[in-house]
Amino acid sequence: MSDLGNILLVSISLGLSNFAAAIAIGMSGVDHKTRIKTAVAFGLFEAGMPIVGLLIGQKVATLIGHAGNYLGAGLLILTGAYTTWQSIKSYSSVTTSSSQPRLQNFRQLLIAGFALSIDNLVVGFALSFYHVSIILAAGIIAFVSITMSLIGLELGQRLGEKFERWSELIGGVILIFVGLAIGFGIL
């Protein structure tokens, strides 16, 4: 698969966590301003964190050499496993949607965007071992994330918490499979 295909697969898996968060936000009701604030907050971090990770990773990639493929794959697998574990762990503490706080305050959305993009830092670092364009990777990740977030906001008004939980779990599993595919040289 091409670098573009790899970036797209990773973007979708990363976007699923924002999709899950957007569903939760959408369950409390959204308007036009909330859609814009969510897209801006999530997009800023979804684009920025991979750039930071890629910049850090490119410096380290030259020192590590071919072992970087395995390190990058391992980081993706660990990130996916952590996301999956958090999804399963949070299932036991699920509350009703009426008790969830509304995340329509821009500051709260920025904090949520930062928290959701921590894995993008690691993914950006991992992608640096494949010498992909920083701007291309960040742009695709941000575009996919914003698109999935906006769709999640709309679906959040119509779907329950079970779907939210499953989308985060699916995102973690996809990251694990992408990491395994990279580690075994399939991607």
MOURWO-V293080 format. One record per backbone hydrogen bond with DSSP energy under -0.5 kcal/mol. NH is the residue of the N-H (numbers start at 1). CO is the residue of the C=O. If there is no record, write none. Layout:
BEGIN
{{NH	CO} {NH	CO}}
END
This chain:
BEGIN
{{6	2} {7	3} {8	4} {9	5} {10	6} {11	7} {12	8} {13	9} {14	10} {15	11} {16	12} {17	13} {17	14} {18	14} {19	15} {20	16} {21	17} {22	18} {23	19} {24	20} {25	21} {26	22} {27	23} {28	24} {28	25} {29	26} {35	31} {36	32} {37	33} {38	34} {39	35} {40	36} {41	37} {42	38} {43	39} {44	40} {45	41} {46	42} {47	43} {48	44} {49	45} {50	46} {51	47} {52	48} {53	49} {54	50} {55	51} {56	52} {57	53} {58	54} {59	55} {60	56} {61	57} {62	58} {63	59} {63	60} {64	60} {65	61} {67	64} {68	65} {69	66} {70	66} {71	67} {72	68} {73	69} {74	70} {75	71} {76	72} {77	73} {78	74} {79	75} {80	76} {81	77} {82	78} {83	79} {84	80} {85	81} {86	82} {87	83} {88	84} {89	85} {90	86} {91	87} {92	88} {92	89} {93	90} {94	91} {99	96} {100	97} {109	105} {110	106} {111	107} {112	108} {113	109} {114	110} {115	111} {116	112} {117	113} {117	114} {118	114} {118	115} {120	117} {121	117} {121	118} {122	118} {123	119} {124	120} {125	121} {126	122} {127	123} {128	124} {129	126} {130	127} {131	128} {132	127} {137	133} {138	134} {139	135} {140	136} {141	137} {142	138} {143	139} {144	140} {145	141} {146	142} {147	143} {148	144} {149	145} {150	146} {151	147} {152	148} {153	149} {154	150} {155	151} {156	152} {157	153} {157	154} {158	155} {159	155} {163	160} {164	160} {165	161} {166	162} {167	163} {168	164} {169	165} {170	166} {171	167} {172	168} {173	169} {174	170} {175	171} {176	172} {177	173} {178	174} {179	175} {180	176} {181	177} {182	178} {183	179} {184	180} {185	182} {186	181} {187	181}}
END
